[in-house]
């Protein structure tokens, strides 16, 4: 009987490299940090109207740059329970 055995290192190494790459593309800041200023328009949105919970007023936010697939120009990852993810498009003047 033929047996297919996958070498764990062949699977682990690419996944580890992907995880390191992803972490390197995220900048961690605290809510209220000046790095979030370009995304201030998100507070103008009536989140309740669309069924979304309010954004946290404290805690950590991860700032992610442009998606490789072109789906968004920036994304903010708010920690907490529930966690929240907000995607942005750049219109040439603002997000």
N, C-alpha and C positions, 0 to 999 in steps of 0.2 A: 504494500500500500504506500503510495506517495504521500508525503506529509509536507505541507507548506509551513515553514517556520520563518517568521519575520524577525529579523535582528532588531531588538529594541532600540539600539543606537541609531539605526537608519531612520526610524520614526521619530525619536526624541530630538535628534540634532536639528532637523529642519523646523520642528515646532518650537524649540528653544530659541532658535535664531529669529523666527517670526515674532515671538513674544518680546525679545530684546528690541527688535526694530520698532515694534508698536509702542513700547514704553518710551523709547527715545524720541518719538514723535509727539509726545504729550508733555505739556507744561502744567505743573501743579501750582495752583494759587489758592488763596483764601477769598471767600465772597467779600466783595468790596475792594479788592486789589485793583490798582490802576490798569492792569493788563486786561481787565474785563470792560473797560470804558468803551472800546469800539463796538461792543455788543449791547450797549445800554438800551437800544430800541426794543429789546425783548421784554422790558418792563412796561412798555406801552400796550402790549397785547393783553386783552381781557381773557386770561387763561380759563376762567370759569365758564365763559360763554362757549368754549370749545370742549368742555369737559375735562380740562387739565387741572391738576392740583397746583397750588402756588409754588413758586420757586423758593428754595431755602434762603434764609437771610443770614445764615452762618454756615460754616463748614468749608470743605475743600471742593474746588472745581478743577477739572482737567480740561485744558484747552488743546484741541486737536486741529491741525491744519487741514488743508485741502485734501479731499478724498482722491485716491488714485483713479477711481472710476468716474469722477466728475459729478458725483451725486450732491456734493455740498462743497462750500469754500472754507467753512470752519464749523467746528462742532464743540459744544460745551457739555461736559459730563459732570453732573452734580451727584455727589454721593448721598447716602442717607437711605431712609426707608419711607416712601419708595424713592428709588434713584430716578433721576430725570436726565434726558438727553435732548439738547436743543441744537438743531442744525441751522446753518446760515448760508445765504447766497450773497455774494458781493455784487452790487449793482454799479460799481464804478465810483461811488461816493460814500456808501455806507453799507453795513450789513443789515 
